[in-house]
Amino acid sequence: MERSEFSLRSVIYEVAKEKGIDPQILIETVEQAILTAAKRTFGANRELEARFNPDTGNVDLFQYMMVVEAVKDPDREISLADAKEHGLEAEIGEELGFQIFYLEADADKARQQDREFGDVLRIKQQRSAFGRIAAQTAKQVILQRIRDAERDRIYNQFKHRKGELVYGIVRRFERGSNIIVDVEGCEAILPAREQTPRETYRPGDPITALLKEIDRDAKGPQLILSRSDVGLLVKLFEKEVPEIAEGIVKIVAAARDPGSRSKIAVTSKDPDVEPVGACVGMRGSRVQAVVQELRGEKIDIVPFDRDPARFVCSAIAPAKVSRVIIDEPNNTIKLIVPDAKLSLAIGRGGQNVRLASQLSGWKIEAISETQFKEIEAQTIEQLKMVPGIDETLARAFYAAGFRTVNEIAEASEEEIATVEGVGSIERACEIKEAAFANGDAVRRALVERIIAKPQPMSEREIMLLAAGVTDAIAEALERGGYSSVEAVVSENNIEEFARRTSLPLEQAQQIKKAMERFAQEDLGRLRQALESVASRPQRNLKERERYHSSGT
């Protein structure tokens, strides 16, 4: 190997200048790499040192041996007699250094060294192989350091731009449908999971994306882009609407079904600036610019309102709402809409109500006026089963938010007394005791009524038929991962059941026993009855899809 082939000096200083790396860092890295390779080749026990020679531009390798009376470690020690025999002036305790010649350019020196000190150094066999190893090691170390420097440069260049828009050019496609994008001279990746459905690209196409992550430890590109993140929608509006960039108009919330539909809620700090109009722009120019960038994704812009009822009604647009029922403890809002508008409120595949729920932060349930009246009538009939509650009082309880006999039985006397028509604490106590005493009879009568005339029921509605289960408890069960009676019954660890549902242990035991009793006595017959109407929701769904696709 020619000296010019392996000379590191020019390479080190050239790389250091081009990549902005301190040359000393490269020198120290190469020295350490050569030393590690030498120990691996000649033996880890040897006392070796690698030192960069600025005159030759190479890394010199040295071995040090201690002069002793009697050698115990031949890799690190030389006897005084051997030292004198080889013409070395030394004393006991002195350290002798030998330069190990390993480059082809130093082949003559290496042969001379083997003749003179071969029996002391014992490296003749490994020496020629190490020359190739050292060259390859130095090359690999420099390339790795270049890669590290590039990664540091990319990280420092983009670390403050996470969550911002970036602009690039599509370069190529990788396995798994990942897209490699050139962003300001750096490679970025748009993973398949972050792409918008139905969007296609070709090499050379320009692309705007959200810089979602900067992965410093990634093996491939560090910059991770997204076209599906809701943040892209927000940033595009900030770019197109000056009032948002200036802070006059604020995007309070946003929800997105990538490639299909999005919703944003906006408000204004200036009473003279109408937020929705500012986002729409003159003749829709601003919103259309965002729609065009998102490849035709539909966008609903709604005004934010601190009143959750008004906000949710705006969010569910274009459907009109007849009535709103808010359940604050369970963070749920029930929307009653005209029968003809139910499919519009729900949207294809539940999209509209799902986006409205994400936008508002409320769990939204949309039902038709007919369904609501049926539920109301059934609930009032159930409440009337309690002795002392006539239809007028049942309607008053319903208006106050009571939906089951269990809820009346578990409510306080003071709470019951506030219901119109109850009048006094004494009367409240009587109603509470009657609800408690007759609760199970009422529940069983309701189960029999449903079995006799079954209607489609959700799993939550079925759980509410078990003794002691109220809406709040059903909500706790669902949050804990118990979405059906069977799920509760199959849980054998009562402590785990109480922990996951956040119920007191004693109450958790009561609910568990009530569910087991319900499953044993009534659930089988109820499931069998409900199977007879299982096809009805599917037909209704098909009708809704046809209605929605007609453009109404």
Disulfide bonds with the S-S distance in Angstrom:
none
